[in-house]
């Protein structure tokens, strides 16, 4: 099931909701059994990459199932890296900024398609590349499509700039690489501006707003933006390996660019944030009590801006798996060749590296923090997820068939293979016999049945969504798959049927 399919569940208000479920009661224990292997892989990676300290966590179904830390959060005086160590997570911060924006949108304090000049008067002086360029909107900033150039090295060194310095930069004019809305190009400047919009729309400073409206409701008591107020017992320092020795990279204060990459948090704290995101799936009727409603979280996860394809991607096992990527709201989105969707973000600053990736359809997520310059763990976390799924035998949520699918299945199966009385059955939409001659349907199904041998049973309904799915008619010699799809009418009718031999 893809995100789109899951999102259709709320489109059927007149029918009982059918919620995708995990059918394996032992899934938590099976994932726990991977802990030693995962720990070994993380340790080996950290040692090979000369990472002073490392911490990680695996979240399943909203619970920090297992976690670990090794090495040192600080070298002098020595302090071990643990799941409570506070690492600067760099661009992983962007989804927090995006969450604040969507909270304010849900409160009616801004709209995503508002021009940024509504909140930042200094942006009125911007000169675009062409006269037909649209004004930058909040949505452009959220999806890295404002037309600003990729600015990772430069942006990383602006973290402590004041609000006044940032807005003076904008008012003085910035250079564009594209017109807004045309292309994905990663922009730290864009997310720094989103931080300013949070302040302008809420009337609170960015640090205060996120603390009150995101961190406190989630119980993230150790999470901060400014390192001077972080618990000194747990604060991790950043390092780089220079001339065969570790060199400390001084921490920068929180400033205007903190909204793009300044958050300081621990595995234990951040697991609550990850659990919130996983809780958005699947759509359902439960009370909605999070700091951001579930529909808005799912909106954050949607692939809004295409970023590219990876035709040669391989998993660490060597398995080829072409994939496609997009940017959501403060989050990256990837779908691999097996249709598995991964959502999350990496982070890198002088002194630090991080990544978190979740697979909502599996209820699974992994996060890892380190304290070496641009210590990349994105590919590693993808490999860890892939390995956990294989080792634990995890399956994605299954969508139970809706009542109407089950009813139409029984009615359709009773007509086969001869289609006797089909035209008068009342179960087919008005297009069906206009699109399909009855004689052709009979010939097709009788031909398929001819080689089945004795019919031994009819399998259960396998739902694609609440109005589409298939079932198998099982024979001694061979089996037939029957796929059908229903109309959007109040009493949904069969609009299409496809029959084929299983395996063809």
Secondary structure, 3 states (H helix, E strand, C coil): CCHHHHHHHHHCCCCCCCCCECCCCCHHHHHHCCHHHHHHHHHHHHHHCCCCEEEEEEEECCEEEEEEEEEEEECCCCEECCCCCEEECHHHHHHHHHHHHHHHHHCCCCCCCCEHHHCCHHHHHCCCCCCCCCCCEHHHHHCCCCCECCCHHHHHCCCCCCHHHHHHHHHHCCCECCCCCCCCCCCHHHHHHHHHHHHHHHCCCHHHHHHHHHHCCCCCCCCECCHHHCCCCCECCEEEEECCEEEEECCCCCCCCHHHHCCEECHHHHHHHHHHHHCCCCCCCCCCCCCCCHHHHHHHHCCCEEEEEECCCECCCCCECCEEEEECCCCEEEECCCCCEEEEEEEEECCEEEEEEEEHHHCEEEEEEECECCCCCHHHHHHHHHHHHHHHCCCCCECCCCHHHHHHHHHHHHHCCCCCCHHHCCCECCCHHHHCCHHHHHHHHHHHHHCCCCEEEECCCEEEECCEEEEEEEECCCCEEEEEEECCCCCCCEEEEEEEECCC
